[in-house]
Amino acid sequence: MNDWSEGISNAAAYIEEHLTEDIDVNKVADRAYVSSFYFQKIFHALCGFTVGEYIRNRRLTLAAQELCSTDIKVIDAALKYKYDSPDSFARAFTKFHGITPSQAKEKDHRLNSVAPLKIKLILEGGTMLEYKIMEKAQFTVMGVSRRFHMETSYQKIPEFWKEHMDSENGKIVDGMYGICIDIDNDGKSFDYWIADNYNPEKEVPEGMETRVIPAGTWAVFPCHGELPKALQSVNTKIWKEWLPSCRAYKLSGNYNIEMYGGGADYSEIWIPIEKN
């Protein structure tokens, strides 16, 4: 992907420059030349934490530095670093640092720190990532969907799967696909579908929906091994290794698909792409 390393670095710099302001993740993603939907997936894969977590941790780091080195009041620090109230600031501060904001103004207390993010994409040769480029016709899926917040989706989606498989719906839809779809393009939420291929000869059961997945070009990445470890490993390599080195294609669409229909130890990740 052209200017990939520069774009990610620009996004990190933009966050750092606006920590005392309201940060729109769409504006952050613009610096990385991708949608907010993809930027947050890529950021989490590269860094191991969400964009929101990073912003909160950097703000709490800077707030602690100010509290222990200047005469800034706790309420002013809370407002400066975008907390709605001193109470919410105190709760977040105590959880992160292990002491209260007032205690941070005293001497000899240990504080935690998250340094500004500097992303360096380094070629680590020798790693093989299997994939194929495929043209897929339009197809329709049937299943159940739920809206998830970007910040909590990694914890909540597995709960959604368990709830589905334990319910009567789990007897109707096996879960061949897990599909992320960015509906509002607001950088905050997306819809996640647990779905199978739709059979138009049958009625759509109550509580189920259908969704058309448009025709297009896909990069398909096989995942071999126990789930979810194998899927997570390939997902990280896609964003960390394959995409930065890809010159012929760029990301497309506002969705991506996990395919679980190939047996207990086989799955796939489908990423919509288009030619550069």
C-alpha positions as CSV (number, residue, x, y, z in Angstrom):
1,M,0.0,0.0,0.0
2,N,1.5,3.3,-1.0
3,D,2.8,5.6,1.8
4,W,1.7,3.1,4.4
5,S,4.4,3.7,6.9
6,E,4.2,7.5,6.5
7,G,0.4,7.4,6.9
8,I,0.4,5.4,10.2
9,S,3.1,7.6,11.6
10,N,1.1,10.7,10.6
11,A,-1.9,9.3,12.4
12,A,0.0,8.7,15.6
13,A,1.5,12.2,15.4
14,Y,-2.0,13.7,14.9
15,I,-3.3,12.0,18.0
16,E,-0.3,13.3,20.0
17,E,-0.9,16.8,18.8
18,H,-4.6,16.8,19.8
19,L,-4.6,15.0,23.2
20,T,-6.1,18.0,24.9
21,E,-8.9,18.3,22.3
22,D,-11.8,16.2,21.2
23,I,-10.3,13.6,18.7
24,D,-12.4,12.5,15.8
25,V,-11.1,9.0,14.8
26,N,-12.2,9.7,11.2
27,K,-9.7,12.6,11.0
28,V,-7.0,10.3,12.5
29,A,-7.7,7.6,9.9
30,D,-7.5,10.2,7.1
31,R,-3.8,10.6,8.0
32,A,-3.3,6.9,7.4
33,Y,-5.2,6.9,4.0
34,V,-7.8,4.3,5.2
35,S,-11.3,4.4,6.6
36,S,-11.8,4.6,10.3
37,F,-13.2,1.1,10.2
38,Y,-10.0,-0.4,8.8
39,F,-7.7,2.0,10.7
40,Q,-9.0,0.8,14.1
41,K,-8.6,-2.9,13.1
42,I,-5.1,-2.2,11.8
43,F,-4.1,-0.2,14.9
44,H,-5.3,-2.9,17.3
45,A,-3.4,-5.6,15.3
46,L,-0.2,-3.6,15.3
47,C,-0.3,-2.2,18.8
48,G,-2.3,-4.7,20.8
49,F,-4.7,-2.1,22.2
50,T,-7.5,0.0,20.7
51,V,-7.2,3.6,19.5
52,G,-9.4,4.7,22.4
53,E,-7.3,2.9,25.0
54,Y,-4.1,4.5,23.6
55,I,-5.6,8.0,23.7
56,R,-6.8,7.5,27.3
57,N,-3.5,6.2,28.5
58,R,-1.5,9.0,26.9
59,R,-3.9,11.6,28.5
60,L,-3.5,10.0,31.9
61,T,0.3,9.9,31.4
62,L,0.4,13.6,30.7
63,A,-2.0,14.4,33.4
64,A,0.1,12.7,36.0
65,Q,3.2,14.5,34.8
66,E,1.5,17.8,35.2
67,L,0.0,17.0,38.6
68,C,3.3,16.0,40.1
69,S,5.4,18.8,38.5
70,T,3.1,21.9,38.5
71,D,0.4,23.5,40.7
72,I,-2.4,22.6,38.3
73,K,-5.6,21.7,40.2
74,V,-7.2,18.3,39.8
75,I,-10.4,19.7,38.3
76,D,-8.4,21.7,35.8
77,A,-6.4,18.6,34.8
78,A,-9.7,16.6,34.4
79,L,-11.1,19.2,32.0
80,K,-7.9,19.7,30.1
81,Y,-7.6,15.9,29.4
82,K,-11.3,15.7,28.3
83,Y,-13.0,14.1,31.3
84,D,-16.6,15.0,32.0
85,S,-16.1,15.4,35.7
86,P,-13.4,15.2,38.4
87,D,-15.0,11.9,39.6
88,S,-14.7,10.2,36.3
89,F,-11.1,11.5,35.9
90,A,-10.2,10.2,39.4
91,R,-11.6,6.8,38.7
92,A,-9.7,6.4,35.5
93,F,-6.5,7.9,37.0
94,T,-6.6,5.6,40.0
95,K,-7.2,2.6,37.8
96,F,-4.2,3.5,35.6
97,H,-1.7,4.7,38.1
98,G,-2.8,3.0,41.3
99,I,-3.1,6.2,43.2
100,T,-5.5,9.2,43.2
101,P,-4.9,12.5,41.4
102,S,-4.5,14.2,44.7
103,Q,-1.8,11.7,45.8
104,A,0.0,12.3,42.5
105,K,0.6,15.9,43.6
106,E,2.6,14.6,46.6
107,K,6.2,13.4,46.3
108,D,7.6,9.9,46.0
109,H,4.6,8.2,44.5
110,R,5.2,5.7,41.6
111,L,3.3,6.6,38.4
112,N,2.8,4.7,35.2
113,S,3.6,6.0,31.8
114,V,2.7,5.2,28.2
115,A,5.2,6.8,25.8
116,P,4.1,8.4,22.5
117,L,3.6,5.8,19.8
118,K,6.3,5.6,17.1
119,I,5.4,2.9,14.6
120,K,8.3,1.4,12.6
121,L,7.3,-1.2,10.0
122,I,10.4,-3.4,9.7
123,L,10.7,-6.2,7.1
124,E,11.2,-9.4,8.9
125,G,12.0,-11.8,6.1
126,G,11.3,-15.5,6.1
127,T,7.6,-15.4,7.2
128,M,5.3,-17.0,4.7
129,L,1.7,-15.9,4.5
130,E,-0.5,-17.9,2.2
131,Y,-3.2,-16.1,0.2
132,K,-5.0,-15.9,-3.1
133,I,-6.8,-13.1,-5.0
134,M,-10.3,-14.1,-6.0
135,E,-13.2,-12.6,-7.9
136,K,-16.4,-13.4,-6.1
137,A,-19.9,-12.9,-7.5
138,Q,-22.5,-11.2,-5.4
139,F,-24.0,-13.5,-2.7
140,T,-26.6,-13.2,0.1
141,V,-26.2,-14.4,3.6
142,M,-28.8,-15.0,6.3
143,G,-28.3,-14.7,10.0
144,V,-28.4,-12.5,13.1
145,S,-26.6,-9.2,13.6
146,R,-25.8,-6.9,16.5
147,R,-24.2,-3.4,16.7
148,F,-20.9,-3.3,18.6
149,H,-18.8,-0.4,19.8
150,M,-15.2,-0.4,18.5
151,E,-13.8,-0.1,21.9
152,T,-15.4,-3.2,23.4
153,S,-16.0,-5.4,20.3
154,Y,-13.0,-7.8,21.0
155,Q,-14.6,-8.8,24.3
156,K,-18.3,-8.6,23.3
157,I,-18.3,-10.5,20.0
158,P,-17.2,-13.8,21.5
159,E,-20.0,-13.4,24.0
160,F,-22.4,-12.9,21.1
161,W,-21.2,-16.1,19.5
162,K,-21.7,-18.1,22.7
163,E,-25.2,-16.6,23.2
164,H,-26.1,-17.5,19.6
165,M,-24.8,-21.0,19.7
166,D,-26.6,-21.7,23.0
167,S,-29.9,-20.4,21.6
168,E,-32.5,-21.8,19.2
169,N,-31.0,-19.6,16.5
170,G,-27.8,-21.7,16.7
171,K,-29.8,-24.6,15.3
172,I,-30.9,-22.6,12.3
173,V,-27.6,-20.7,11.5
174,D,-24.4,-22.7,12.1
175,G,-22.2,-19.7,11.7
176,M,-20.3,-20.2,8.5
177,Y,-19.5,-16.5,8.4
178,G,-18.6,-13.8,10.9
179,I,-19.0,-10.5,9.0
180,C,-18.0,-7.0,10.2
181,I,-19.9,-4.3,8.3
182,D,-19.3,-0.5,8.9
183,I,-22.8,1.0,8.5
184,D,-22.6,4.6,9.8
185,N,-18.9,5.3,9.0
186,D,-18.7,7.1,12.3
187,G,-15.6,5.4,13.5
188,K,-17.4,4.3,16.7
189,S,-19.5,1.3,15.9
190,F,-20.1,-1.5,13.4
191,D,-22.5,-4.4,12.8
192,Y,-21.4,-7.9,13.2
193,W,-23.2,-10.8,11.6
194,I,-23.3,-14.5,12.4
195,A,-24.5,-15.9,9.1
196,D,-24.8,-18.7,6.6
197,N,-25.4,-18.7,2.9
198,Y,-29.0,-17.8,2.2
199,N,-31.3,-20.3,0.4
200,P,-33.9,-18.2,-1.5
201,E,-36.1,-21.3,-1.7
202,K,-36.7,-21.1,2.0
203,E,-38.5,-18.5,4.1
204,V,-36.4,-16.3,6.3
205,P,-37.2,-17.5,9.9
206,E,-38.4,-15.0,12.5
207,G,-35.6,-13.1,14.1
208,M,-33.3,-13.6,11.1
209,E,-32.2,-11.1,8.4
210,T,-30.6,-11.3,5.0
211,R,-27.7,-9.2,3.7
212,V,-26.3,-8.9,0.2
213,I,-22.5,-9.0,-0.1
214,P,-21.6,-7.3,-3.3
215,A,-19.4,-8.8,-6.1
216,G,-15.8,-7.8,-6.0
217,T,-12.2,-8.8,-5.6
218,W,-11.1,-10.4,-2.4
219,A,-7.8,-11.3,-0.8
220,V,-8.4,-14.7,0.9
221,F,-6.1,-15.8,3.7
222,P,-6.4,-19.5,4.8
223,C,-5.9,-20.1,8.6
224,H,-4.7,-23.5,9.7
225,G,-4.9,-24.5,13.3
226,E,-6.9,-24.2,16.5
227,L,-9.3,-21.2,16.8
228,P,-9.1,-18.5,17.7
229,K,-5.3,-18.5,17.9
230,A,-4.8,-19.4,14.2
231,L,-7.2,-16.7,13.0
232,Q,-5.7,-14.0,15.2
233,S,-2.2,-14.9,14.1
234,V,-3.0,-14.6,10.4
235,N,-5.0,-11.4,11.1
236,T,-2.0,-9.8,12.7
237,K,0.3,-10.8,9.8
238,I,-2.2,-9.4,7.2
239,W,-2.1,-5.9,8.7
240,K,1.5,-6.0,9.9
241,E,3.2,-7.7,7.0
242,W,1.1,-8.3,3.9
243,L,-0.7,-5.0,3.6
244,P,2.3,-2.7,4.1
245,S,4.2,-4.6,1.3
246,C,1.3,-4.8,-1.1
247,R,1.7,-2.4,-4.0
248,A,-0.8,-3.8,-6.5
249,Y,-3.9,-3.5,-4.3
250,K,-5.6,-1.3,-1.7
251,L,-8.4,-1.8,0.7
252,S,-11.9,-1.6,-0.5
253,G,-15.4,-1.7,0.9
254,N,-16.6,-1.3,4.4
255,Y,-16.6,-4.9,5.6
256,N,-14.5,-8.0,6.0
257,I,-15.4,-11.7,6.5
258,E,-14.3,-14.6,8.6
259,M,-15.2,-17.9,7.1
260,Y,-15.6,-21.0,9.4
261,G,-16.9,-23.5,6.9
262,G,-13.8,-25.6,6.3
263,G,-13.6,-27.9,9.3
264,A,-12.6,-27.5,13.0
265,D,-9.0,-26.5,12.2
266,Y,-9.5,-24.5,9.1
267,S,-10.9,-21.0,8.6
268,E,-10.3,-18.0,6.3
269,I,-10.2,-14.2,6.4
270,W,-11.6,-12.4,3.4
271,I,-10.5,-8.8,2.8
272,P,-12.2,-6.8,0.0
273,I,-9.6,-5.0,-2.2
274,E,-9.2,-3.1,-5.5
275,K,-6.3,-2.4,-7.8
276,N,-4.1,0.6,-6.9
